[in-house]
Amino acid sequence: MRIVYLILVILFSFFIVTFSLENQTKIHLQYYQYLNINVPTYMLIFASLLFGVIITAFWGIVERFRLNRTIRRLNKLVREMRKENHANDEPPMIDDFKKPQ
């Protein structure tokens, strides 16, 4: 499995390097007077990808916290229902007398 992982990392790295070498064209970014820069195409694409990964990771963390809160609430409800169920159970009957032989 390590070899497969290593091969995938090498292929992905090769893709990133060749992609960045082929997309050196400068793009002019301007947003009113606040932003006025020239960046290579690959930097813009990688920055967008990184921004998307960060947003997705944050969304996943929020969803995990929400699901953990729901799981805790449901586990508490199950414990309460089990206590209620055991409280309504009749105690086991123990026969003290011996059967005639």
N, C-alpha and C positions, 0 to 999 in steps of 0.2 A: 504494500500500500504506500510505503514511503517513496518508492521509486515512481509510482504513478503521480503522486503529489509533486515530486521534484520535476518530473517531465512537464506537468501542467504549469508549474510556476515558471519554468524556463520558456515554454511556448508563449505564455502570457507576457513575460518580460520582453521577449523578442517582438511580439506584436506591438507593445507600447513603444519600443525604440524605433521600429520601422515606421510606425504611424507618425511619431513625432518628427522623424527625418523627412517624411514625404509632405508634411503639412506645415511648412515654415512660413507660409504667406502671412503677412501682418494684416491684422484687422484693426480698424480704428473704432474705438468705443468712446461714445460721448453721451453724457447725461447732463444737460444744461451746462452750468459752469462747475459742477462738482466733480465730474469725471471726464477726463480727456486724455486717453492713453492709447498706445498701439501695442497689441499683444499678438503673439503667434496663434494660429488657428488651433493647434493642438492644446495649447494652454487653456483656451476658452472652453474647449470640449472637455478636458480633464477636470477643470474647475466646476463645470456644470455637473459632471458625473459625481464628483466628490460632494457637492452640495446636495444632490439627490440621495446619495448614500447616507449622509448625516440626517437628513429629514426623515428618511425611512427608518433609520435606527432609533431616532427619537420617538417616532410613532410606535414602533415595536415596544419600546420601554414603557410608554404610557399604557399600551394595551395589556402588557404583562402585569403591571400594577393593578389595572382594573380587574383582570381575571383573577389575580391572587386575592383581591378583596372579595370578589364573588365566591371564591372557593372557601375562604374563611367563614363567610356568612352562612353558606350552605352546610359546612361541617358543624358549625354551632347549632344550626337547626336540627341536624341529624342527631347530635348528642342530646339535645333537649327532648326530641321525640323518643329516643331510646330510653331515657330516664323515665319519661311518662309511661312508656310501654311496660317497663320493669316494675314501676310502682303499681300498676293495675294487675300484674300477675298474681295469681294465688300462690302462697308458699307451698313447697312440695309436701306431700303427705307421707309421714313415716308410720308404718304399721308396727306397733309394739307387741301385739299379741302373736303367738306362734300358731301356725296351722297344726291341726291334729294330724298325727301320722297314722 
